[in-house]
C-alpha cells in the first residue's frame, strides 16, 4: 500500500511538472521578434547595419548611425530573416531579404546585376536573429 502511494505521488508530480512546463509556456506569437536593417550612402559607398534589435525603428536608427554620408538612407529592414547589400564596381547596388543569408546574398547580387551593376560583391549582410 505504501509503495502504491509513493508511485502515485511520483506520477502526480511528473504530470504537474509537465503541465507547468508545457501548459504555461509562452505561445509562439508572444516571442520577442528580432529586427535587422541595412543603410547605405551611394555617394560615399559607406554602409551600416544592425541586427538582433527589438523593433524596426531601433534597427534602422542603429544602421543609420553606422553609415556616414549625407545621403545615407535605409535600404532594407527585416524581421526574423536576413538582408544583404551588393554593390557593383560602377556604384550600382541591389539589396534583398530572404529566409537565409545565402538566398539574401544571391538575390541582392541578382538585383544589382539587373540594375546594371558591374561585378557586384556583397558589402554586408544582417541576420535579424531569428
C-alpha positions in Angstrom: 0.0 0.0 0.0 2.9 2.4 0.8 4.6 1.7 -2.5 1.4 2.4 -4.4 1.1 5.9 -2.7 4.8 6.7 -3.5 4.3 5.8 -7.1 1.1 7.7 -7.3 2.8 10.8 -5.8 5.7 10.5 -8.2 3.4 10.2 -11.2 1.3 13.1 -10.0 4.4 15.2 -9.5 5.6 14.4 -13.1 2.2 15.3 -14.5 2.1 18.6 -12.7 5.6 19.4 -13.8 4.7 18.6 -17.4 1.6 20.9 -17.2 3.8 23.6 -15.6 6.3 23.4 -18.4 4.1 22.9 -21.4 0.8 24.4 -20.2 2.2 27.7 -19.1 4.8 28.2 -21.8 4.5 31.4 -23.7 2.8 30.9 -27.1 5.0 31.3 -30.2 3.2 34.6 -31.0 4.5 36.1 -27.7 8.1 35.5 -28.5 10.3 38.5 -29.0 10.8 39.2 -32.7 14.1 40.4 -33.9 14.8 43.1 -36.5 17.7 44.0 -38.7 18.4 46.8 -41.1 21.0 48.0 -43.7 21.7 51.6 -44.5 23.8 52.8 -47.5 25.3 56.0 -48.8 25.7 55.9 -52.6 27.9 59.0 -52.7 30.5 57.6 -50.2 30.0 53.9 -50.5 29.6 53.7 -46.7 27.2 51.3 -45.2 25.9 50.5 -41.8 23.9 47.6 -40.4 22.2 46.4 -37.3 20.8 43.1 -36.2 19.0 41.4 -33.3 17.1 44.6 -32.3 13.8 44.6 -30.5 12.0 46.8 -33.0 12.3 48.0 -36.6 12.9 51.6 -35.6 15.8 50.7 -33.3 17.4 48.6 -36.1 17.1 51.4 -38.6 18.4 54.1 -36.3 21.4 51.9 -35.4 22.2 51.1 -39.0 22.0 54.8 -40.0 24.2 55.7 -37.0 27.0 53.5 -38.5 26.6 54.8 -42.1 28.5 58.0 -42.9 27.3 60.2 -45.7 24.8 63.0 -46.2 22.7 60.8 -48.5 22.7 57.8 -46.2 19.4 56.1 -46.1 17.8 52.8 -45.0 17.7 50.4 -47.9 16.2 47.4 -46.2 14.9 46.2 -42.9 13.6 42.8 -42.0 12.0 40.8 -39.2 13.1 37.3 -38.4 15.0 36.9 -41.6 18.2 38.0 -43.4 19.1 41.0 -45.5 22.0 41.7 -47.9 23.5 44.5 -49.8 25.5 44.0 -53.1 27.4 46.9 -54.8 29.0 46.8 -58.3 32.3 48.3 -59.3 30.3 51.1 -61.1 28.4 52.0 -57.9 25.1 50.3 -58.8 23.6 48.4 -55.9 21.0 45.9 -55.1 19.5 44.6 -51.8 17.2 41.8 -50.7 15.7 39.9 -47.8 15.2 36.2 -47.5 14.9 33.4 -45.0 18.7 32.5 -45.3 21.9 34.5 -45.7 22.8 32.6 -48.8 19.5 33.4 -50.5 19.5 37.1 -49.5 23.0 37.4 -50.9 22.1 35.7 -54.1 19.0 37.9 -54.6 21.0 41.1 -53.8 23.6 40.2 -56.4 20.9 39.5 -58.9 19.1 42.7 -58.3 22.4 44.6 -58.6 23.1 42.9 -61.9 19.5 43.6 -63.1 20.0 47.3 -62.3 23.2 47.4 -64.4 25.8 46.6 -61.7 29.2 45.6 -62.9 31.0 42.8 -61.0 28.8 43.1 -57.9 30.0 42.0 -54.5 28.3 41.6 -51.1 29.2 44.6 -49.0 27.2 43.5 -45.9 24.5 41.2 -44.6 22.5 41.1 -41.4 20.5 38.4 -39.7 17.8 39.7 -37.6 18.4 37.0 -35.0 15.5 34.7 -35.7 
